[in-house]
Amino acid sequence: MIKRILILFFSVLFSLLANAQTAVNSQWYNDAKFGIFVHYGLYAQIGYTEWAQNHFEIQAADYEKLQSQFAPSQFNANQWVQLFMEAGAKYLVFTAKHHEGFSMYQSKYTDFNSFKSTYSIDFLAQLSQACQQKAMPFGVYYSVMDWHHPDYLPRRYFDNRPKELANTANYKLFFKQQVTEIIDRYQPSLLWFDGEWENTHDSLESVALDQMIRDKNPGILINNRLSRYVKGDFKTPENAVPATGLKSEDGKPVNWELCYTINDSWGYDPYSTEFKSARGLIRLLVDICSKGGNLLLNVGPKPDGSIQSEFQERLLAMGKWLKENGNAIYGTKASIFEQLPFYGASTTKGNTIYLHAFLMPSNRQLAMPLLKNNIIKLYHLASKKELPYHITNNQCIIDCNGIKIDDAATVIAVETEGLPELKSQFPLYAANQTIDLLPEAASFDPMTKKENMLVQYFDKMLLKKWNQQSTLNNIEWHFSTANTTLYDVYIKAASANELKGNILGNLQIDSTRNLLFEIPARTAYTYTNAYLFKPIFIGQITINKGFNNIKLKVLPKAGQELVFEKIIFIPHKK
């Protein structure tokens, strides 16, 4: 017990002392923002994801036979790295050993490795050298799990090898030996562990292993998946952007990186034919950067080592956008805004705010919350053309006429006098102004992923899929008014599914007053568009001077689904 307490005490002390060094080491990582993840191994030959051995319940001895068939004849490390650089990526993470246990390098601790296959390729050697030539940081993925090693426990449920013959101490030594040779031989800038949920490593051993790695290479970065007892230098969510980024218990930002697939598989899968669009991937990168994170975008090469055209097309499209807009990504920090009044995101770098408009308003007037700072310069990033602007409604209204609108994200740079500070997050409306409440400017229920329900529909945004299955309870808007005003209230919305009946709605004002109404269902064979073009009058309401909170609730029944465009407040004319 005393030994355990002492080790834990010194591990905590070591962690505190390492924090300052980690901050220095991670600067390149924080600035990079965009990296490439490569999942490549024997599983590519089966072509059913990196978990193919598990999916098809293949015994270790049978799986070994794939080694003699491994033929990466089209692999070219320099071509890979060149492609990733043209995509605008700033670092690479390659799978040295996935859960299958096949080492993709020349390891002296096992013959189950790529150098012992027909083509005798040391992937780590070639890729690390190619990265070094291009000054691209090289990272290594290494799985804690190992379905091949005879001493790894727990076994897969289908593994027929006797558990009693396994000696986990042997596997832990093997693990340490391979990690050591990877560090010594290839000098990676980053180690990306995985598979820690099976808790192969005892907590104290994993702490000691972490310290050994840092002693050998003080500048290395390690993710948070070695074990639950090792914090790591950055966190690694998968395939879903955290709603507000990631923060420590005291509310401070932490390093984090979203790993994400272009299709629905990490390893090669010829049957996976749904690919995210280049536009969607660019917007994903922007969204992640606006929340202070990095994107690690995955490709799964084909069995011959080539990268399929669908991946290449998307990567090159991202690179083209980043050539014009990279200043708004690399080296940036999270947005200073809680929310934006348009569909898009924001990043900051020093004295500059970058507004990324995913959908430019149809009138080309882009609104930004009001700053405390004077604006020194405001311009379109791609063309460097300065844009006129004016301050109204506690917002900076930017005239974007005369510039080319980017289908993925149009970036506007706002240079300020001093570090930018927010003065007013919410608009202020005069007594005679019409107020449009749009879904892209709304706050969503914390349990709901906003991006899953908002759909770009030509030149506007629609909120869809609001039904009994969604977790959405309400959406709300915040704004101020200069005077107490009586408004006529209209809604553009429809019950989407044919003949499913009207949807009951409630517009709540400042949590004290309610405006009840019905949203009509569309009739058979009628497009929802017809309803969205015709605002529905739902009543009158007085909005008091000062700060206001407007909340929209709907109560869809089985089979009903709401399509919502906006609520309109028009000052009542006597």
N, C-alpha and C positions, 0 to 999 in steps of 0.2 A: 504493500500500500504506500509506504514512504517513498519507494522508488518511483511509483507512478506519479505521485504528487510532485516530486522533484522534477521529473521529466516534463510534466505538463507546465510547471512553473517556468522552467527554462525555455520551453517552446513558446510560451507567451512573451517572455522577455525577448527572445530572438525575433519574434514577430514585430514587436515594437521597435527594436533597433533597425529592423530591415525596412520599415516604412519609408524612412527618408531616402534610402537607396532605391527603393521601388519607384518612388515618385520621379527620380531622375531617369531610371531605366525606361519608364513607361512613356516618356515624352514623345518618342518616335511613334509609339503605338497609338497614343491619343491623337496625334496629328495625322496619322495614316488614314483612318476612317474606313478604308475599304481594302479587304483582303480576299484572297481566293483559297477555298478549301478544296482539296482533291481527295476523293475516296477511290482508291484503286488497289486491287488485290486479286487473288484467285477467283473470288466471287464474281468478277466481271465475266468470266467464261460461262458461268451458269446463267447470268443475265437475269437474276431475280432479286435485286438489291444486295446490299452488303451482309444481310442476314440469311443468305441463301442456304448455307449449311444447316442452320437451325430450321428454316422453313421446310426444307425437304428431308430433315432428320437423317443427315448423312453421317455415318460413323467416321471417326477421325482417320482410321486407316484407309477408308475409301476416299475421303476428301484429299488425302495426301497425293493420290494419283493425279490430281489436277496439276501438280507441280511439273510433271513431265510434259504436260500439254500447254503450259503457259508460253505464249508466243507473242510478246509485245513488239512485233516487227516494225510498227510505225511510230514507236515512242521516240520522241526527240526532245530532250530537256530544254534546249535552247529555243525551239519553236513554242513549247508550252509557255516558257517564261516571257517570250516576246509577245505572245497573245495576251497574257495576263497584264503585261505592261500597257499594251495598246488598249486594254479595257479600262485602264486607269487605276488598277489595283496597286497597292503599295506594299503588300507582303503576301507570302504564300505559306500555307500550312498543308503538309503532305502526310498521308497515313503510312507511317513506318511499319505499324503492325495493328491490324484491326482485330476484332474478337475471334476471327478464324485462326489467329496465331501465326499466320504466314508473314515472315519478316521481309520487307521490301528493300533489303540491303544486304551487304556481305557481313553476316554476323558469325563470329567465331564460337558462339554458344549454341547454335542449332544449324542443322543442315536443311531445315525447312525454311529456305529463304530464296529470294529471287536470283541470287548469284549462283545458286546451285541448280537453277533451271536451265533450259536449253539455250537461252540467249545470254545467260551470265551477266545480268544487269544489276548494278548497284544503284538503285533509284535515288537514294539519299545522296550519294556521292555526286551523281550527275546533276541533280536538281540544286543541291547546295552550291555547286561550282557555278552553274548557270545564273543563280541568284546573286552570287558574289560578284560576278562579272558585270551585272546590271545594277549593283548596289541595292538590291531588293532584300529586305530581311527575310530569313528562311525559318519557318517553324515546323515542328515535328509533332504529329499526332501519335500517341502510343496508348493502346488499350490495356487497362488493368486486367480485363478478362482475357482468357486464352483457352479456346475450346480444343486446341490441339495438344497442349502440354500435358503429359501424363500425371503431373502432380498438381494441376490446378483444380481447385474445388471452389464452388459446387459444380458438379457435372451438369451437362444439359440433361433434360429428362429422358432423352432417348439414347444417351451414351451407354453402351453396354460394357465399358471397362469397369472393373471392380473398384469401388471407391476406397476400399480398405487398403489398396496398394499405393494410394496417393500419399505423398508427403508434402504438405503445403510449404514447409520450410525450404524445400528444394526449389519450389516455384518462386518463392519470394527472393531467393538468392538469384535465380535466373532473371527475374524482373529487374533487380538492382544491377546485375551485370550488363544487361542490354541497355538500360537507361544510361549507365556509365559510359559504355562504348559509344552510344549515340552522341553524348555530350563531348567526349574526348575527340572523337573522330570527325564529327560534322559541325560542331560549334553552333548549334541552332540559337537563334535569338529568342525563341519561344518554345515552350513545351505544352502540348495540348493533350491532357489525359482524358480518359473516358472509361465507362464501365464500372465506376466506383460503387454503384448501388448494390453490388453483390458483396461488398465489404470484405474483399479478399485480404486486404492489408489490415492488420491490427492498428488501432489508432496511434499508438506510440511509435510503431515502426514507420508509419506513414509520415509522422512528424520528423523522425530522424532522416528518412529518405529525402524529404523536402529540404532539410538543412544540408544534407550531403550535396544535393544538386546545386544549391546556392553557394556552397563553399567552393565547388569546382568552377562555377561560372556565376560570379556575383551579379552580372548584368542581365541574366536570363529572366524572362517573364514566364510564370506558370499559371495555368487556369485553375478553376476551383473544383476540379473533378478527380483529384488524386484520392481524396477520401473526405468524408464529412468533417474530419478533424483538422484539415488543412484549408485555410481560408483562400489561399491563392491570391494572385494579383489582379485578376479580372473574372467577372461572372459570365456565364455562357447560356442564356436562354436559347431555345430552339424554335424556329419557324413561326413565332408570334412576338410582335413588338410589345414590350411592357408599356402600358398606357401612359405612364408618366416617367419613363426611364427607370433606372434603378438607383437607389440611395441607401446609405448606411443607416443604422438604427438611430443615429443622431440627425438624420435628415440631409447629410452631405452627399453630393454625387460620388459614385464609385465608378471604376472602370468596368465597362461591360461590352459584350460583343454578341450580336445575334447571328447564329449560324443558320443558313437558309438554303433551301434547295430551289433550283430553277424549275425542275419538274416535281414529281412527288417521291423521289428516291434519292438516296445519297450515293449508293453504288449504281453501276450501269444496269439499266433495265429497259430493253427494247420495247417492252409492252407499256411503258409509261410514256404516253403520247400527249399529255396535257402539259404545256409549258407556260410559265408566267411570261407576260409580255415584257419587252424592253422598257416600255413606258411604266409598267407596274414596278419593275425592278429599280428604275431610277427614282421613282417616288418612294419606294421602300427605303432606299439609301438616304434620301433627304429626310424622311420621317425619323429614321434612327438617329441621324446626326442632330436633328432638332431636339432630341431627347438625350444627347450627350453620349451616344454609343457608337460602336463600329459595326459594319456589316462584313461577315465572313461568308461569301457566296460560294456555294458548292458546285463542282462539276464532277461527274463520274465518267471517266474515259471508257471507251469501248475496249473489248478484249485485246485488240491489237495495239492499244496504247494511243490511238488517235482520239481526238475530241470531236464529238459529233457536231454537225453543222448547226443544229438548233441552239446549242450552247454558244458556239462561236458568233453567230449572228447577234445574239443578245449581248454578249460581252462587248463586241465591237460597237454596238449602238450605245452602250453605256459609256464607252471610251470617247465616242464622238461628242456626246453631251458634256462629259467631264472636261474635254479640251476647252470648251467655251465657258464652262461654269464651275470648274474645279476650285476656284478661289472661294466659292460659297460652300465647299465641302471640306477640303483638306485644312487641318489646323483650326477648325471651328469649334465652338462650344455650343451648348444647348441654347434654345430660344429664351429670350427674356420675357416673352409674352405667355400668359397663362392660356390664351386662346386667340385665334385670329378671326376676323370677320369675313374671311374668304376661304375657299377650299385650297389648302396648301399648308406650308410650314415655314419656319424661320430658323436661321442659324446666325451666330455672331462670331466675329473675329476682331478683337481689339476694339477700335472705334467704329466698326462697320457692322450694320445689320443687313442680312441678306433675306429678302422675301422671296419665297419659292411659290409662285402661283401655279397650282396644278390646273386650275380652270380660271381663266381670266373672265371677269364679269362682262356681260354682253355689251355694256356701255364703255368698257375699257377704263373704268375708274376704279382703281384698286385702293382699298381703305386699309390704313395701318393705325393701331392704337397710338394715342398721343404720347410723345416723349417729353421729358424735362429738358432735353438738350436742344441746342440750335442745330439745324441741319446744314452741314457744310456743302455737301454734294449729294445728288440723288440721280442715279442713272441705270440704264439697262445694261446688265453685266456683259452680255454677249457682244453687243455692238458698241458699248461705251457711250451711247447717246444719252445726254442729259435729258431729264424729263421734268415737265412743270408739275407743280403740286400746290395745294392750298390747305389751310387748316379750317375745318368746320366740324361741328358735332363732336368735339373732343377727339377728332380723328384727323390724320394726315391723308388727304385724298390725292392719289397719284394718277396723273393722266398718262395712260399707256398707249394712246393713239400714236401711230407712226412707227411702231416697232414690230418686229416679227414675233408672233406668239408661238412659243414652243409647245408642242403637243404633250410633252412629258412634264415640263416645269419651266416657266418663264421666270428668270431671276432678276430682281431689282435690288441694287445695292444702295444703301442709305448710310452715308458717312456723317458722323456726328462730332460735335465739339465735346471731347471727353468721352469716357466710357458711357455707352447708352444706358439710360435709366427710364423706366416706365413712369409716366405721370398719371395716365388714366387708362385703365384696361377697357372701360366700357363707353359707348357713345352717349352723347347728350343731345336730345332732340328739342327743337323749338316747337312752339304751340301749333304752328300751321303746317308742320311736316308730316308726310306720310311715313309710317314705319313698316318696313318689311322685315319679318323674322324668318330667316332662312335656316334650313337644317345644318348647313356647313358652319354656321356661326353659333350653333346651340351647344350647350353642355349636355352630355349624355349621362344616363345612369351609370355609376361606376362599375356595375356588373356587366356592362355591355361594351363590346368593341365597336366603336363608332365607325371605323373603316369598313366593317363587314356589312353595314346597313346603308351606307351612302353610295349612290351610284351616279356616275357622271352620265348625263343624258343630253347629248348634243351640247347646248350652251348653258345648261343649268344642272343643278344637283337635285336628286330625288332621294327621299328616304323610303326604302322598301323593306320588305320582310318583317314588318311590325305585325306579328301574329301571336297566337297562344304559345308557340314554341320559342319565341325570342325571349331573352332575359330583360328586354327593355321595359321599364316601368313608365318612364317619362323623359321628356327633353325640356330644357329650360333656357331662357334668355335673361340677360341682365342689361339694363340701360337706365339712363336718367332722363328726366324731362324738365324743361325750363319752367313749364306752367302746368297747372291742373287742367286737363283737357278731356272732353267727351269724344270718344272715337266710335265710328262704325267699324265693325270687325268682320273680316272676310277670311275664308280659308280656301286654299287650292289643294284639294285632296280628293281621293276616291277610295271606296272599298274595291280592291283590285279584282277579286275573283267574281266571276259571273254568277248572278242570282244567289249570292250568299247573304244578302240583306245589308241594311245600313249598319255602320259602326258607330257606337256611342262614344262621344268625346267630351272632355271637360277641359276648359281653359281656366287655369287658376291664377289669380292675380294677388301677389303678395301674401299668399297662403291664407287669405281671409275671405276672398270673394271668388265665386265660381260662375262660369258661363257654360252651361250645358248645351250640347248640340248633337246633331247626327250627320255623319258623312255618308252620302248616298252610295249604294253599290252600283256598279256599272251593269247595264242590261246585257243580255246575251249578244255576242258578236260586236260589241261596241268597244272601241279602243279607249283605254284610260285617258289618252290625250284629250279627248273631247271634254272630259271632266276637269282636267287640269287647266284648260284654257278658259274655263268659266268659274270665276270665284264664287264661292257660296257665302251668302250673308248669314252670319251666325248670331248677330245681336249687337248691342251697344254696351260700352263699358267706359267708366271714367278712370283715367290714369292720373294719379296724384303727382304733384310736383316732387322732384327728387328722385332717389334711387328706386328702381322697380324690379321685381322678379316675376317673370311670366313663365308658367309651367303648363305644358301640354301633356295631357294624359288621354289614352284611348283604352277601350275595353273590348278588344276583338273576341268574338265567339269562335267556336270551332269552324274551321274552313275560311274564316275571314282574314284578310290581309290588307293593311293600309299602304297606300302610295301617297306620300306627302311632299308638296313642293314648298309652300310657305304660308304664313299668316300675315295678313295685311291690316294695319291700323290706319284708317283714314279719318282725319279730323271732321267731326260732324258739322255740317252746314245747316244753320237754322233756316 
